[in-house]
Structures are given as C-alpha cells and as structure tokens.
Amino acid sequence: MQKTFFMETLLEWIKQPWPWYVSGPLIAFVMLALTYFGKGFGMSSNLRTLCTIGGADKFSDFFKFDWKNELWNLVVAQGAILGGFVAYFYLNDAQAINISEATKESLHNYGFSNPGATMVPSEFFSWEAVQEPKIIATLLVAGLFIGFGTRYAGGCTSGHAISGISNLQIASVVAVIGFFTGGLIMVHLIFPFLMPILL
C-alpha cells in the first residue's frame, strides 16, 4: 500500500513541469560529466555522424572523421526521442500550455485558432497543414535556414548555449547572441508580416 502511494506520488511529480532548481542542476551535472570525459554536447552533430555513416565522407572532407567516437551522442539523441515519446503518450496530463493571455491574444490575431492548446500549432504541424503547398514550402525553407545556420555557426542552440558556454568558448557566446538577436528580429519584424500571408 505504501509502495503504491509512493509510486503514484512520484508519477504525479514527474508529470509536473520541473522548476529551474531541479532541471538546472541536472543539466549542470550532465555538463560536468561530459567535460570530465572530454565530450561536447550538441544534437546537430548527430546529423554529421549519420551522414558519414551513410557514406557522405566519399563526397566531402567535412564528413571525414572517426564517427565511432560520436556514437555516444547518437545514444543521447535516441534517448531524447524515446523520452519525448514516453512524456507525450504516458506522462501527458493534456493541459494547455501555460502562456500569457497577451501572447495568446497576439497569436490569435495572427491567425492561430487555439494558441497554447498544444506544444506546436496545428496550423503548421498537422496532416491537414502539410497538404497545403504554402505550408510545405514554409517548412522546407525554414529547414534550409536551420540547416545552413547550424553548419555556418558550427553547432546548434543546445551545443552552443549549453555545452559551448559551459566550456567558456567565445564562439559560442557570439553564436548565442546571434540566436537571440535573430529570434527577436523574427518575432517582432518578420513574424507579423509573414503570418497573415501563410494563415
């Protein structure tokens, strides 16, 4: 009986959003462990590893490296996919995303039908949406920009903002400043112009 109560309490705790004083130290612990073992964290580097495994090293020197040393990072990526699956299908309490009313109103004015109801807007991420040519084109262009930016910056947001800054790399500080600047420009200048056209 006591064990059942403990498991139910633990499950309820896991379902809640974790506060910074839990998730922050956990991230710091992972970074310390990676530093100790001489590893650098970053999700986008898995794409390079996968391309090299697929034979891209025959076409470009960028893919000529010992990919077997990066298998640990592929395991991290698989864990992220598995964790997302478990969180969505088994730990999801079906509550709306907690965003401010002002943000909801602003997104509604842009054409989003029910902002905050799900993690991603159904206007872009649903089977109905991906049947529309303009949505498909938008996602393809966005993917190209993300891919180019990741390659040009030498890493993604997780690699630079979490691992790079933790290792006191100046290039990562510059990259993160660029991420935030680009995000502000997107939200305040491009987003208001683009959304009425797409939605």
Contact map, one row per residue, 1 for C-alpha under 8 A:
1111100000000000000000000000000000000000000000000000000000000000000000000000000000000000000000000000000000000000000000000000000000000000000000000000000000000000000000000000000000000000000000000000000
1111110000000000000000000000000000000000000000000000000000000000000000000000000000000000000000000000000000000000000000000000000000000000000000000000000000000000000000000000000000000000000000000000000
1111111000000000000000000000000000000000000000000000000000000000000000000000000000000000000000000000000000000000000000000000000000000000000000000000000000000000000000000000000000000000000000000000000
1111111100000000000000000000000000000000000000000000000000000000000000000000000000000000000000000000000000000000000000000000000000000000000000000000000000000000000000000000000000000000000000000000000
1111111110000000000000000000000000000000000000000000000000000000000000000000000000000000000000000000000000000000000000000000000000000000000000000000000000000000000000000000000000000000000000000000000
0111111111000000000000000000000000000000000000000000000000000000000000000000000000000000000000000000000000000000000000000000000000000000000000000000000000000000000000000000000000000000000000000000000
0011111111100000000000000000000000000000000000000000000000000000000000000000000000000000000000000000000000000000000000000000000000000000000000000000000000000000000000000000000000000000000000000000000
0001111111110000000000000000000000000000000000000000000000000000000000000000000000000000000000000000000000000000000000000000000000000000000000000000000000000000000000000000000000000000000000000000000
0000111111111000000000000000000000000000000000000000000000000000000000000000000000000000000000000000000000000000000000000000000000000000000000000000000000000000000000000000000000000000000000000000000
0000011111111100000000000000000000000000000000000000000000000000000000000000000000000000000000000000000000000000000000000000000000000000000000000000000000000000000000000000000000000000000000000000000
0000001111111110000000000000000000000000000000000000000000000000000000000000000000000000001000000000000000000000000000000000000000000000000000000000000000000000000000000000000000000000000000000000000
0000000111111111000000000000000000000000000000000000000000000000000000000000000000000000000000000000000000000000000000000000000000000000000000000000000000000000000000000000000000000000000000000000000
0000000011111111000000000000000000000000000000000000000000000000000000000000000000000000000000000000000000000000000000000000000000000000000000000000000000000000000000000000000000000000000000000000000
0000000001111111110000000000000000000000000000000000000000000000000000000000000000000000001000000000000000000000000000000000000000000000000000000000000000000000000000000000000000000000000000000000000
0000000000111111100000000000000000000000000000000000000000000000000000000000000000000000001110000000000000000000000000000000000000000000000000000000000000000000000000000000000000000000000000000000000
0000000000011111110000000000000000000000000000000000000000000000000000000000000000000000000000000000000000000000000000000000000000000000000000000000000000000000000000000000000000000000000000000000000
0000000000000111111000000000000000000000000000000000000000000000000000000000000000000000000000000000000000000000000000000000000000000000000000000000000000000000000000000000000000000000000000000000000
0000000000000101111101100000000000000000000000000000000000000000000000000000000000000000000000000000000000000000000000000000000000000000000000000000000000000000000000000000000000000000000000000000000
0000000000000000111111100000000000000000000000000000000000000000000000000000000000000000000000000000000000000000000000000000000000000000000000000000000000000000000000000000000000000000000000000000000
0000000000000000011111111000000000000000000000000000000000000000000000000000000000000000000000000000000000000000000000000000000000000000000000000000000000000000000000000000000000000000000000000000000
0000000000000000001111111000000000000000000000000000000000000000000000000000000000000000000000000000000000000000000000000000000000000000000000000000000000000000000000000000000000000000000000000000000
0000000000000000011111111100000000000000000000000000000000000000000000000000000000000000000000000000000000000000000000000000000000000000000000000000000000000000000000000000000000000000000000000000000
0000000000000000011111111110000000000000000000000000000000000000000000000000000000000000000000000000000000000000000000000000000000000000000000000000000000000000000000000000000000000000000000000000000
0000000000000000000111111111000000000000000000000000000000000000000000000000000000000000000000000000000000000000000000000000000000000000000000000000000000000000000000000000000000000000000000000000000
0000000000000000000111111111100000000000000000000000000000000000000000000000000000000000000000000000000000000000000000000000000000000000000000000000000000000000000000000000000000000000000000000000000
0000000000000000000001111111110000000000000000000000000000000000000000000000000000000000000000000000000000000000000000000000000000000000000000000000000000000000000000000000000000000000000000000000000
0000000000000000000000111111111000000000000000000000000000000000000000000000000000000000000000000000000000000000000000000000000000000000000000000000000000000000000000000000000000000000000000000000000
0000000000000000000000011111111100000000000000000000000000000000000000000000000000000000000000000000000000000000000000000000000000000000000000000000000000000000000000000000000000000000000000000000000
0000000000000000000000001111111110000000000000000000000000000000000000000000000000000000000000000000000000000000000000000000000000000000000000000000000000000000000000000000000000000000000000000000000
0000000000000000000000000111111111000000000000000000000000000000000000000000000000000000000000000000000000000000000000000000000000000000000000000000000000000000000000000000000000000000000000000000000
0000000000000000000000000011111111100000100000000000000000000000000000000000000000000000000000000000000000000000000000000000000000000000000000000000000000000000011001000000000000000000000000000000000
0000000000000000000000000001111111110000000000000000000000000000000000000000000000000000000000000000000000000000000000000000000000000000000000000000000000000000000000000000000000000000000000000000000
0000000000000000000000000000111111111000000000000000000000000000000000000000000000000000000000000000000000000000000000000000000000000000000000000000000000000000000000000000000000000000000000000000000
0000000000000000000000000000011111111111100000000000000000000000000000000000000000000000000000000000000000000000000000000000000000000000000000000000000000000000000000000000000000000000000000000000000
0000000000000000000000000000001111111111000000000000000000000000000000000000000000000000000000000000000000000000000000000000000000000000000000000000000000000000000000100000000000000000000000000000000
0000000000000000000000000000000111111110000000000000000000000000000000000000000000000000000000000000000000000000000000000000000000000000000000000000000000000000000000000000000000000000000000000000000
0000000000000000000000000000000011111110000000000000000000000000000000000000000000000000000000000000000000000000000000000000000000000000000000000000000000000000000000000000000000000000000000000000000
0000000000000000000000000000000001111111000000000000000000000000000000000000000000000000000000000000000000000000000000000000000000000000000000000000000000000000000000000000000000000000000000000000000
0000000000000000000000000000000001111111100000000000000000000000000000000000000000000000000000000000000000000000000000000000000000000000000000000000000000000000000000000000000000000000000000000000000
0000000000000000000000000000000001100111110000000000000000000000000000000000000000000000000000000000000000000000000000000000000000000000000000000000000000000010001100000000000000000000000000000000000
0000000000000000000000000000001001000011111000000000000000000000000000001000000000000000000000000000000000000000000000000000000000000000000000000000000000000110011000000000000000000000000000000000000
0000000000000000000000000000000000000001111111000000000000000000000000001000000000000000000000000000000000000000000000000000000000000000000000000000000000111111001000000000000000000000000000000000000
0000000000000000000000000000000000000000111111100000000000000000000000001000100000000000000000000000000000000000000000000000000000000000000000000000000000010110000000000000000000000000000000000000000
0000000000000000000000000000000000000000011111110000000000000000000000000000000000000000000000000000000000000000000000000000000000000000000000000000010000110010000000000000000000000000000000000000000
0000000000000000000000000000000000000000011111111000000000000000000000000000000000000000000000000000000000000000000000000000000000000000000000000000000000100000000000000000000000000000000000000000000
0000000000000000000000000000000000000000011111111100000000000000000001001100100000000000000000000000000000000000000000000000000000000000000000000000000000000000000000000000000000000000000000000000000
0000000000000000000000000000000000000000001111111110000000000000000000000000000000000000000000000000000000000000000000000000000000000000000000000000000000000000000000000000000000000000000000000000000
0000000000000000000000000000000000000000000111111111000000000010000000000000000000000000000000000000000000000000000000000000000000000000000000000000000000000000000000000000000000000000000000000000000
0000000000000000000000000000000000000000000011111111100000000010001001000000000000000000000000000000000000000000000000000000000000000000000000000000000000000000000000000000000000000000000000000000000
0000000000000000000000000000000000000000000001111111110000000000000000000000000000000000000000000000000000000000000000000000000000000000000000000000000000000000000000000000000000000000000000000000000
0000000000000000000000000000000000000000000000111111111110000010000000000000000000000000000000000000000000000000000000000000000000000000000000000000000000000000000000000000000000000000000000000000000
0000000000000000000000000000000000000000000000011111111110000011101000000000000000000000000000000000000000000000000000000000000000000000000000000000000000000000000000000000000000000000000000000000000
0000000000000000000000000000000000000000000000001111111100000000001000000000000000000000000000000000000000000000000000000000000000000000000000000000000000000000000000000000000000000000000000000000000
0000000000000000000000000000000000000000000000000111111100000000000000000000000000000000000000000000000000000000000000000000000000000000000000000000000000000000000000000000000000000000000000000000000
0000000000000000000000000000000000000000000000000011111111100000000000000000000000000000000000000000000000000000000000000000000000000000000000000000000000000000000000000000000000000000000000000000000
0000000000000000000000000000000000000000000000000011111111110010000000000000000000000000000000000000000000000000000000000000000000000000000000000000000000000000000000000000000000000000000000000000000
0000000000000000000000000000000000000000000000000011001111111111000000000000000000000000000000000000000000000000000000000000000000000000000000000000000000000000000000000000000000000000000000000000000
0000000000000000000000000000000000000000000000000000001111111000000000000000000000000000000000000000000000000000000000000000000000000000000000000000000000000000000000000000000000000000000000000000000
0000000000000000000000000000000000000000000000000000001111111000000000000000000000000000000000000000000000000000000000000000000000000000000000000000000000000000000000000000000000000000000000000000000
0000000000000000000000000000000000000000000000000000000111111111000000000000000000000000000000000000000000000000000000000000000000000000000000000000000000000000000000000000000000000000000000000000000
0000000000000000000000000000000000000000000000000000000011111111000000000000000000000000000000000000000000000000000000000000000000000000000000000000000000000000000000000000000000000000000000000000000
0000000000000000000000000000000000000000000000000000000010011111100000000000000000000000000000000000000000000000000000000000000000000000000000000000000000000000000000000000000000000000000000000000000
0000000000000000000000000000000000000000000000011011000110011111100000000000000000000000000000000000000000000000000000000000000000000000000000000000000000000000000000000000000000000000000000000000000
0000000000000000000000000000000000000000000000000001000010011111110000000000000000000000000000000000000000000000000000000000000000000000000000000000000000000000000000000000000000000000000000000000000
0000000000000000000000000000000000000000000000000001000000000111111000000000000000000000000000000000000000000000000000000000000000000000000000000000000000000000000000000000000000000000000000000000000
0000000000000000000000000000000000000000000000000000000000000001111111000000000000000000000000000000000000000000000000000000000000000000000000000000000000000000000000000000000000000000000000000000000
0000000000000000000000000000000000000000000000001001100000000000111111100000000000000000000000000000000000000000000000000000000000000000000000000000000000000000000000000000000000000000000000000000000
0000000000000000000000000000000000000000000000000000000000000000011111100000000000000000000000000000000000000000000000000000000000000000000000000000000000000000000000000000000000000000000000000000000
0000000000000000000000000000000000000000000000000000000000000000011111110000000000000000000000000000000000000000000000000000000000000000000000000000000000000000000000000000000000000000000000000000000
0000000000000000000000000000000000000000000001001000000000000000011111111100000000000000000000000000000000000000000000000000000000000000000000000000000000000000000000000000000000000000000000000000000
0000000000000000000000000000000000000000000000000000000000000000001111111110000000000000000000000000000000000000000000000000000000000000000000000000000000000000000000000000000000000000000000000000000
0000000000000000000000000000000000000000000000000000000000000000000011111111000000000000000000000000000000000000000000000000000000000000000000000000000000000000000000000000000000000000000000000000000
0000000000000000000000000000000000000000111001000000000000000000000001111111100000000000000000000000000000000000000000000000000000000000000000000000000000000000000000000000000000000000000000000000000
0000000000000000000000000000000000000000000001000000000000000000000001111111110000000000000000000000000000000000000000000000000000000000000000000000000000000000000000000000000000000000000000000000000
0000000000000000000000000000000000000000000000000000000000000000000000111111111000000000000000000000000000000000000000000000000000000000000000000000000000000000000000000000000000000000000000000000000
0000000000000000000000000000000000000000000000000000000000000000000000011111111100000000000000000000000000000000000000000000000000000000000000000000000000000000000000000000000000000000000000000000000
0000000000000000000000000000000000000000001001000000000000000000000000001111111110000000000000000000000000000000000000000000000000000000000000000000000000000000000000000000000000000000000000000000000
0000000000000000000000000000000000000000000000000000000000000000000000000111111111000000000000000000000000000000000000000000000000000000000000000000000000000000000000000000000000000000000000000000000
0000000000000000000000000000000000000000000000000000000000000000000000000011111111100000000000000000000000000000000000000000000000000000000000000000000000000000000000000000000000000000000000000000000
0000000000000000000000000000000000000000000000000000000000000000000000000001111111110000000000000000000000000000000000000000000000000000000000000000000000000000000000000000000000000000000000000000000
0000000000000000000000000000000000000000000000000000000000000000000000000000111111111000000000000000000000000000000000000000000000000000000000000000000000000000000000000000000000000000000000000000000
0000000000000000000000000000000000000000000000000000000000000000000000000000011111111100000000000000000000000000000000000000000000000000000000000000000000000000000000000000000000000000000000000000000
0000000000000000000000000000000000000000000000000000000000000000000000000000001111111110000000000000000000000000000000000000000000000000000000000000000000000000000000000000000000000000000000000000000
0000000000000000000000000000000000000000000000000000000000000000000000000000000111111111000000000000000000000000000000000000000000000000000000000000000000000000000000000000000000000000000000000000000
0000000000000000000000000000000000000000000000000000000000000000000000000000000011111111110000000000000000000000000000000000000000000000000000000000000000000000000000000000000000000000000000000000000
0000000000000000000000000000000000000000000000000000000000000000000000000000000001111111111000000000000000000000000000000000000000000000000000000000000000000000000000000000000000000000000000000000000
0000000000000000000000000000000000000000000000000000000000000000000000000000000000111111111100000000000000000000000000000000000000000000000000000000000000000000000000000000000000000000000000000000000
0000000000000000000000000000000000000000000000000000000000000000000000000000000000011111111100000000000000000000000000000000000000000000000000000000000000000000000000000000000000000000000000000000000
0000000000000000000000000000000000000000000000000000000000000000000000000000000000001111111100000000000000000000000000000000000000000000000000000000000000000000000000000000000000000000000000000000000
0000000000000000000000000000000000000000000000000000000000000000000000000000000000001111111100000000000000000000000000000000000000000000000000000000000000000000000000000000000000000000000000000000000
0000000000100110000000000000000000000000000000000000000000000000000000000000000000000111111110000000000000000000000000000000000000000000000000000000000000000000000000000000000000000000000000000000000
0000000000000010000000000000000000000000000000000000000000000000000000000000000000000011111111100000000000000000000000000000000000000000000000000000000000000000000000000000000000000000000000000000000
0000000000000010000000000000000000000000000000000000000000000000000000000000000000000000001111100000000000000000000000000000000000000000000000000000000000000000000000000000000000000000000000000000000
0000000000000000000000000000000000000000000000000000000000000000000000000000000000000000000111110000000000000000000000000000000000000000000000000000000000000000000000000000000000000000000000000000000
0000000000000000000000000000000000000000000000000000000000000000000000000000000000000000000111111000000000000000000010000000000000000000000000000000000000000000000000000000000000000000000000000000000
0000000000000000000000000000000000000000000000000000000000000000000000000000000000000000000001111100000000000000000111000000000000000000000000000000000000000000000000000000000000000000000000000000000
0000000000000000000000000000000000000000000000000000000000000000000000000000000000000000000000111110000000000000000111100000000000000000000000000000000000000000000000000000000000000000000000000000000
0000000000000000000000000000000000000000000000000000000000000000000000000000000000000000000000011111000000000000000100000000000000000000000000000000000000000000000000000000000000000000000000000000000
0000000000000000000000000000000000000000000000000000000000000000000000000000000000000000000000001111101100000000000100000000000000000000000000000000000000000000000000000000000000000000000000000000000
0000000000000000000000000000000000000000000000000000000000000000000000000000000000000000000000000111111100000000000000000000000000000000000000000000000000000000000000000000000000000000000000000000000
0000000000000000000000000000000000000000000000000000000000000000000000000000000000000000000000000011111110000000000000000000000000000000000000000000000000000000000000000000000000000000000000000000000
0000000000000000000000000000000000000000000000000000000000000000000000000000000000000000000000000001111111000000000000000000000000000000000000000000000000000000000000000000000000000000000000000000000
0000000000000000000000000000000000000000000000000000000000000000000000000000000000000000000000000011111111100000000000000000000000000000000000000000000000000000000000000000000000000000000000000000000
0000000000000000000000000000000000000000000000000000000000000000000000000000000000000000000000000011111111110000001100000000000000000000000000000000000000000000000000000000000000000000000000000000000
0000000000000000000000000000000000000000000000000000000000000000000000000000000000000000000000000000111111111000000000000000000000000000000000000000000000000000000000000000000000000000000000000000000
0000000000000000000000000000000000000000000000000000000000000000000000000000000000000000000000000000011111111100000000000000000000000000000000000000000000000000000000000000000000000000000000000000000
0000000000000000000000000000000000000000000000000000000000000000000000000000000000000000000000000000001111111111001000000000000000000000000000000000000000000000000000000000000000000000000000000000000
0000000000000000000000000000000000000000000000000000000000000000000000000000000000000000000000000000000111111111111000000000000000000000000000000000000000000000000000000000000000000000000000000000000
0000000000000000000000000000000000000000000000000000000000000000000000000000000000000000000000000000000011111111000000000000000000000000000000000000000000000000000000000000000000000000000000000000000
0000000000000000000000000000000000000000000000000000000000000000000000000000000000000000000000000000000001111111000000000000000000000000000000000000000000000000000000000000000000000000000000010011001
0000000000000000000000000000000000000000000000000000000000000000000000000000000000000000000000000000000000111111100000000000000000000000000000000000000000000000000000000000000000000000000000000011001
0000000000000000000000000000000000000000000000000000000000000000000000000000000000000000000000000000000000111111111000001010000000000000000000000000000000000000000000000000000000000000000000000000001
0000000000000000000000000000000000000000000000000000000000000000000000000000000000000000000000000000000000010011111000000010000000000000000000000000000000000000000000000000000000000000000000000000000
0000000000000000000000000000000000000000000000000000000000000000000000000000000000000000000000000000000000010001111110001000000000000000000000000000000000000000000000000000000000000000000000000000000
0000000000000000000000000000000000000000000000000000000000000000000000000000000000000000000000000000000100110001111111001000000000000000000000000000000000000000000000000000000000000000000000000000000
0000000000000000000000000000000000000000000000000000000000000000000000000000000000000000000000011110000100000000011111100000000000000000000000000000000000000000000000000000000000000000000000000000000
0000000000000000000000000000000000000000000000000000000000000000000000000000000000000000000000111000000000000000011111100000000000000000000000000000000000000000000000000000000000000000000000000000000
0000000000000000000000000000000000000000000000000000000000000000000000000000000000000000000000011000000000000000001111111100000000000000000000000000000000000000000000000000000000000000000000000000000
0000000000000000000000000000000000000000000000000000000000000000000000000000000000000000000000001000000000000000000111111000000000000000000000000000000000000000000000000000000000000000000000000000000
0000000000000000000000000000000000000000000000000000000000000000000000000000000000000000000000000000000000000000000001111101100000000000000000000000000000000000000000000000000000000000000000000000000
0000000000000000000000000000000000000000000000000000000000000000000000000000000000000000000000000000000000000001011001111111100000000000000000000000000000000000000000000000000000000000000000000000000
0000000000000000000000000000000000000000000000000000000000000000000000000000000000000000000000000000000000000000000001011111110010000000000000000000000000000000000000000000000000000000000000000000000
0000000000000000000000000000000000000000000000000000000000000000000000000000000000000000000000000000000000000001100000001111110010000000000000000000000000000000000000000000000000000000000000000000001
0000000000000000000000000000000000000000000000000000000000000000000000000000000000000000000000000000000000000000000000011111110011000010000000000000000000000000000000000000000000000000000000000000000
0000000000000000000000000000000000000000000000000000000000000000000000000000000000000000000000000000000000000000000000011111111011000000000000000000000000000000000000000000000000000000000000000000000
0000000000000000000000000000000000000000000000000000000000000000000000000000000000000000000000000000000000000000000000000111111111000000000000000000000000000000000000000000000000000000000000000000000
0000000000000000000000000000000000000000000000000000000000000000000000000000000000000000000000000000000000000000000000000000111111100000000000000000000000000000000000000000000000000000000000000000000
0000000000000000000000000000000000000000000000000000000000000000000000000000000000000000000000000000000000000000000000000000011111110000000000000000000000000000000000000000000000000000000000000000000
0000000000000000000000000000000000000000000000000000000000000000000000000000000000000000000000000000000000000000000000000111111111110011000000000000000000000000000000000000000000000000000000000000000
0000000000000000000000000000000000000000000000000000000000000000000000000000000000000000000000000000000000000000000000000001111111111011000000000000000000000000000000000000000000000000000000000000000
0000000000000000000000000000000000000000000000000000000000000000000000000000000000000000000000000000000000000000000000000000001111111011000000000000000000000000000000000000000000000000000000000000000
0000000000000000000000000000000000000000000000000000000000000000000000000000000000000000000000000000000000000000000000000000000111111111000000000000000000000000000000000000000000000000000000000000000
0000000000000000000000000000000000000000000000000000000000000000000000000000000000000000000000000000000000000000000000000000000001111111100000000000000000000000000000000000000000000000000000000000000
0000000000000000000000000000000000000000000000000000000000000000000000000000000000000000000000000000000000000000000000000000000000011111110000000000000000000000000000000000000000000000000000000000010
0000000000000000000000000000000000000000000000000000000000000000000000000000000000000000000000000000000000000000000000000001000011111111111000000000000000000000000000000000000000000000000000000000010
0000000000000000000000000000000000000000000000000000000000000000000000000000000000000000000000000000000000000000000000000000000011111111111100000000000000000000000000000000000000000000000000000000000
0000000000000000000000000000000000000000000000000000000000000000000000000000000000000000000000000000000000000000000000000000000000001111111110000000000000000000000000000000000000000000000000000000000
0000000000000000000000000000000000000000000000000000000000000000000000000000000000000000000000000000000000000000000000000000000000000111111111000000000000000000000000000000000000000000000000000000000
0000000000000000000000000000000000000000000000000000000000000000000000000000000000000000000000000000000000000000000000000000000000000011111111100000000000000000000000000000000000000000000000000000000
0000000000000000000000000000000000000000000000000000000000000000000000000000000000000000000000000000000000000000000000000000000000000001111111110000000000000000000000000000000000000000000000000000000
0000000000000000000000000000000000000000000000000000000000000000000000000000000000000000000000000000000000000000000000000000000000000000111111111000000000000000000000000000000000000000000000000000000
0000000000000000000000000000000000000000000000000000000000000000000000000000000000000000000000000000000000000000000000000000000000000000011111111100000000000000000000000000000000000000000000000000000
0000000000000000000000000000000000000000000000000000000000000000000000000000000000000000000000000000000000000000000000000000000000000000001111111110000000000000000000000000000000000000000000000000000
0000000000000000000000000000000000000000000000000000000000000000000000000000000000000000000000000000000000000000000000000000000000000000000111111111000000000000000000000000000000000000000000000000000
0000000000000000000000000000000000000000000000000000000000000000000000000000000000000000000000000000000000000000000000000000000000000000000011111111100000000000000000000000000000000000000000000000000
0000000000000000000000000000000000000000000000000000000000000000000000000000000000000000000000000000000000000000000000000000000000000000000001111111110000000000000000000000000000000000000000000000000
0000000000000000000000000000000000000000000000000000000000000000000000000000000000000000000000000000000000000000000000000000000000000000000000111111111000000000000000000000000000000000000000000000000
0000000000000000000000000000000000000000000000000000000000000000000000000000000000000000000000000000000000000000000000000000000000000000000000011111111100000000000000000000000000000000000000000000000
0000000000000000000000000000000000000000000000000000000000000000000000000000000000000000000000000000000000000000000000000000000000000000000000001111111110000000000000000000000000000000000000000000000
0000000000000000000000000000000000000000000100000000000000000000000000000000000000000000000000000000000000000000000000000000000000000000000000000111111111110000000000000000000000000000000000000000000
0000000000000000000000000000000000000000000000000000000000000000000000000000000000000000000000000000000000000000000000000000000000000000000000000011111111100000000000000000000000000000000000000000000
0000000000000000000000000000000000000000000000000000000000000000000000000000000000000000000000000000000000000000000000000000000000000000000000000001111111100000000000000000000000000000000000000000000
0000000000000000000000000000000000000000000000000000000000000000000000000000000000000000000000000000000000000000000000000000000000000000000000000000111111110000000000000000001000000000000000000000000
0000000000000000000000000000000000000000000000000000000000000000000000000000000000000000000000000000000000000000000000000000000000000000000000000000011111110000000000000000000000000000000000000000000
0000000000000000000000000000000000000000010110000000000000000000000000000000000000000000000000000000000000000000000000000000000000000000000000000000011111111111000000000000000000000000000000000000000
0000000000000000000000000000000000000000011100000000000000000000000000000000000000000000000000000000000000000000000000000000000000000000000000000000010011111111000000000000000000000000000000000000000
0000000000000000000000000000000000000000010000000000000000000000000000000000000000000000000000000000000000000000000000000000000000000000000000000000000000111111110000000000000100100000000000000000000
0000000000000000000000000000000000000000111000000000000000000000000000000000000000000000000000000000000000000000000000000000000000000000000000000000000000111111111000000000000000000000000000000000000
0000000000000000000000000000000000000001111100000000000000000000000000000000000000000000000000000000000000000000000000000000000000000000000000000000000000111111111100000000000000000000000000000000000
0000000000000000000000000000000000000000010000000000000000000000000000000000000000000000000000000000000000000000000000000000000000000000000000000000000000111111111110000001101100000000000000000000000
0000000000000000000000000000000000000000000000000000000000000000000000000000000000000000000000000000000000000000000000000000000000000000000000000000000000001111111111000001100100000000000000000000000
0000000000000000000000000000001000000000100000000000000000000000000000000000000000000000000000000000000000000000000000000000000000000000000000000000000000001111111111000000000000000000000000000000000
0000000000000000000000000000001000000001110000000000000000000000000000000000000000000000000000000000000000000000000000000000000000000000000000000000000000000111111111100000000000000000000000000000000
0000000000000000000000000000000000000001000000000000000000000000000000000000000000000000000000000000000000000000000000000000000000000000000000000000000000000011111111111011100000000000000000000000000
0000000000000000000000000000000000000000000000000000000000000000000000000000000000000000000000000000000000000000000000000000000000000000000000000000000000000001111111111101100000000000000000000000000
0000000000000000000000000000001000000000000000000000000000000000000000000000000000000000000000000000000000000000000000000000000000000000000000000000000000000000111111111000000000000000000000000000000
0000000000000000000000000000000000100000000000000000000000000000000000000000000000000000000000000000000000000000000000000000000000000000000000000000000000000000001111111000000000000000000000000000000
0000000000000000000000000000000000000000000000000000000000000000000000000000000000000000000000000000000000000000000000000000000000000000000000000000000000000000000111111101000000000000000000000000000
0000000000000000000000000000000000000000000000000000000000000000000000000000000000000000000000000000000000000000000000000000000000000000000000000000000000000000000111111111100000000000000000000000000
0000000000000000000000000000000000000000000000000000000000000000000000000000000000000000000000000000000000000000000000000000000000000000000000000000000000000000000010011111110000000000000000000000000
0000000000000000000000000000000000000000000000000000000000000000000000000000000000000000000000000000000000000000000000000000000000000000000000000000000000000000000100001111111000000000000000000000000
0000000000000000000000000000000000000000000000000000000000000000000000000000000000000000000000000000000000000000000000000000000000000000000000000000000000000001100110011111111100000000000000000000000
0000000000000000000000000000000000000000000000000000000000000000000000000000000000000000000000000000000000000000000000000000000000000000000000000000000000000001100110001111111110000000000000000000000
0000000000000000000000000000000000000000000000000000000000000000000000000000000000000000000000000000000000000000000000000000000000000000000000000000000000000000000000000111111111000000000000000000000
0000000000000000000000000000000000000000000000000000000000000000000000000000000000000000000000000000000000000000000000000000000000000000000000000000000010000001000000000011111111100000000000000000000
0000000000000000000000000000000000000000000000000000000000000000000000000000000000000000000000000000000000000000000000000000000000000000000000000000000000001001100000000001111111110000000000000000000
0000000000000000000000000000000000000000000000000000000000000000000000000000000000000000000000000000000000000000000000000000000000000000000000000000000000000000000000000000111111111000000000000000000
0000000000000000000000000000000000000000000000000000000000000000000000000000000000000000000000000000000000000000000000000000000000000000000000000000000000000000000000000000011111111100000000000000000
0000000000000000000000000000000000000000000000000000000000000000000000000000000000000000000000000000000000000000000000000000000000000000000000000000000000001000000000000000001111111110000000000000000
0000000000000000000000000000000000000000000000000000000000000000000000000000000000000000000000000000000000000000000000000000000000000000000000000000000000000000000000000000000111111111000000000000000
0000000000000000000000000000000000000000000000000000000000000000000000000000000000000000000000000000000000000000000000000000000000000000000000000000000000000000000000000000000011111111100000000000000
0000000000000000000000000000000000000000000000000000000000000000000000000000000000000000000000000000000000000000000000000000000000000000000000000000000000000000000000000000000001111111110000000000000
0000000000000000000000000000000000000000000000000000000000000000000000000000000000000000000000000000000000000000000000000000000000000000000000000000000000000000000000000000000000111111111000000000000
0000000000000000000000000000000000000000000000000000000000000000000000000000000000000000000000000000000000000000000000000000000000000000000000000000000000000000000000000000000000011111111110000000000
0000000000000000000000000000000000000000000000000000000000000000000000000000000000000000000000000000000000000000000000000000000000000000000000000000000000000000000000000000000000001111111111000000000
0000000000000000000000000000000000000000000000000000000000000000000000000000000000000000000000000000000000000000000000000000000000000000000000000000000000000000000000000000000000000111111111100000000
0000000000000000000000000000000000000000000000000000000000000000000000000000000000000000000000000000000000000000000000000000000000000000000000000000000000000000000000000000000000000011111111110000000
0000000000000000000000000000000000000000000000000000000000000000000000000000000000000000000000000000000000000000000000000000000000000000000000000000000000000000000000000000000000000001111111110000000
0000000000000000000000000000000000000000000000000000000000000000000000000000000000000000000000000000000000000000000000000000000000000000000000000000000000000000000000000000000000000001111111111000000
0000000000000000000000000000000000000000000000000000000000000000000000000000000000000000000000000000000000000000000000000000000000000000000000000000000000000000000000000000000000000000111111111100000
0000000000000000000000000000000000000000000000000000000000000000000000000000000000000000000000000000000000000000000000000000000000000000000000000000000000000000000000000000000000000000011111111110000
0000000000000000000000000000000000000000000000000000000000000000000000000000000000000000000000000000000000000100000000000000000000000000000000000000000000000000000000000000000000000000001111111111000
0000000000000000000000000000000000000000000000000000000000000000000000000000000000000000000000000000000000000000000000000000000000000000000000000000000000000000000000000000000000000000000011111111100
0000000000000000000000000000000000000000000000000000000000000000000000000000000000000000000000000000000000000000000000000000000000000000000000000000000000000000000000000000000000000000000001111111110
0000000000000000000000000000000000000000000000000000000000000000000000000000000000000000000000000000000000000110000000000000000000000000000000000000000000000000000000000000000000000000000000111111111
0000000000000000000000000000000000000000000000000000000000000000000000000000000000000000000000000000000000000110000000000000000000000000000000000000000000000000000000000000000000000000000000011111111
0000000000000000000000000000000000000000000000000000000000000000000000000000000000000000000000000000000000000000000000000000000000000000000000000000000000000000000000000000000000000000000000001111111
0000000000000000000000000000000000000000000000000000000000000000000000000000000000000000000000000000000000000000000000000000000000000110000000000000000000000000000000000000000000000000000000000111111
0000000000000000000000000000000000000000000000000000000000000000000000000000000000000000000000000000000000000111000000000010000000000000000000000000000000000000000000000000000000000000000000000011111
